[in-house]
Amino acid sequence: MQERSSVAELAGILRTELNRYSPGEKLPSSRALVDRYRVSPVTVSRALAALRAEGLVVTRPGAGAFRAARPRAAEAPRPGDTSWQEVALSVETSGESVPRSVDASGVLMTLAVPPPGALELHGGYLHPSLQPERALAAALARAGRRPGAWDRPPIDGLSELRAWFAAEIGGRAGALAPSEVLITAGGQSALTTALRALAPPGAPVLVESPTYPGALAAARAFGLRPVPVPVDADGVRTDLLEQALRATGARVFLCQPLFQNPTGAVLSAERRREVLRVAREAGAFVIEDDFARRLAHEDAGPLPATLAADDPDGVVVHVCSLTKVTSASLRVGALAARGPALERLRAIQVVDSFFVPRPLQEAALELVGSPAWPRHLRTVAAELRARREALATGVRRDLPELALRHVPPGGFHLWLRLPDGADEAALTAAALRAGVSVAPGRPYFCAEPPAPHLRLGFASAAGAGELAEGLRRLRLACDEVLR
Ligand SMILES: Cc1ncc(COP(=O)(O)O)c(C=O)c1O
């Protein structure tokens, strides 16, 4: 975050200073800029790259940076008339009832960057200080030197990477073969592929309530109709799941059995069996979104196996990803399935995007095979536990009107129940004015929410200091809105 703002700042300064140089004149060396503005060489090179992209500066390898001889003339763009697109994008040419507009807000919410100065307690990825930046850089460098790194990868993914995911998903018993795994561009892509593969447009799909808004957005984008099934502290209510399968005839249930987003719930052993039983009896698939397995906190204890490991019959289509425990940009994940469903998934993926870029797959493989990997997982587990404790303690002490009913031993979030009648939107807006961004509960429900909620994240803040300050600012917002 800091790096990004210092790049913009330095580019702004250099843009103004360029007037002091005549066209073609050499600018101070990178080292001189580093010394003069007390920034890192990376900041200097990114700021120069920004000016180069604007046509204000040219760089010559070995010679340095120069003011561009003739700054690109600003062309006055002809004002176009795009109103015809409103008709073209919406007109129905067939009897299909699938809405053509796509609401991306559920996904954009996950990716939103808070305004300058605001603390981020809404994010769904690790703060840069928790990302394995060095190990990632080293993995990427090693990957780049691998023979054939820029060749086309096998369509389904690198075989060693598929084998690694198969072992992770199938567990010690080896319940899954590498040939049953496809490499995907992260979890979101795997989810969208699975939803499209398993249900036709217009079909109902059962989802946990509350659930990840990005999954709701993906389902709706394909014309699927999400139907909510409530979650409690033991995961999805399987009695209601069975009823919903019967009532809707749905053939897909989207489930997060481990550290569910947003509640943090873990599906109990008894309900795991029930989910598989009722799905099997209904002839329905279970999409298992196992996004948080590597986000178990230090005190989580042994984790349950994946649902996929207990399912030889191809009921479960498993989704997982490396982004959450590394960086949102390491967009490498996996889909695991058995039977004809695997063929359907494979076909959709290759038609949509061919394959995941090989250098990224090679880098992922380098990373998970390096000695830094287990160290990183241990660091994340310890840090997440410490941050969760700091946030939970702070909430209970300073925000007693926000009910924290469950403190999950995994994942990134606390799910807080607001007092009846509280205005979530007003509270999140007031929080932002006070300088902290938090997520309202509404987007996590696909139908009417039973109560107002707030989701607070502890992984996207810089540390305990920021969490404490974030809570202080949230207190101000609560004083303004809840009293
Ligand atoms: C529950 C859940 N599943 C899947 C994803 C997708 O993550 P990615 O595409 O980065 O793997 C997210 C991201 O927030 C999530 O919260």
The ligand as an SDF file (V2000), in Angstrom:
LIG
                    3D

 16 16  0  0  0  0  0  0  0  0999 V2000
  -15.1710  -18.3530    0.1310 C   0  0  0  0  0  0  0  0  0  0  0  0
  -14.3200  -17.9020   -1.0060 C   0  0  0  0  0  0  0  0  0  0  0  0
  -14.1410  -18.7180   -2.0590 N   0  0  0  0  0  0  0  0  0  0  0  0
  -13.3850  -18.3730   -3.1180 C   0  0  0  0  0  0  0  0  0  0  0  0
  -12.7750  -17.1480   -3.1590 C   0  0  0  0  0  0  0  0  0  0  0  0
  -11.9580  -16.8090   -4.3840 C   0  0  0  0  0  0  0  0  0  0  0  0
  -10.6270  -16.5430   -4.0890 O   0  0  0  0  0  0  0  0  0  0  0  0
   -9.4390  -16.6730   -5.1710 P   0  0  0  0  0  0  0  0  0  0  0  0
  -10.0760  -16.5630   -6.5080 O   0  0  0  0  0  0  0  0  0  0  0  0
   -8.5230  -15.5390   -4.8740 O   0  0  0  0  0  0  0  0  0  0  0  0
   -8.8210  -18.0130   -4.9530 O   0  0  0  0  0  0  0  0  0  0  0  0
  -12.9400  -16.2530   -2.1170 C   0  0  0  0  0  0  0  0  0  0  0  0
  -12.3330  -14.9120   -2.1570 C   0  0  0  0  0  0  0  0  0  0  0  0
  -12.6160  -14.0390   -1.3650 O   0  0  0  0  0  0  0  0  0  0  0  0
  -13.7240  -16.6420   -1.0000 C   0  0  0  0  0  0  0  0  0  0  0  0
  -13.9140  -15.8390    0.0440 O   0  0  0  0  0  0  0  0  0  0  0  0
  1  2  1  0
  2  3  1  0
  2 15  2  0
  3  4  2  0
  4  5  1  0
  5  6  1  0
  5 12  2  0
  6  7  1  0
  7  8  1  0
  8  9  2  0
  8 10  1  0
  8 11  1  0
 12 13  1  0
 12 15  1  0
 13 14  2  0
 15 16  1  0
M  END
$$$$
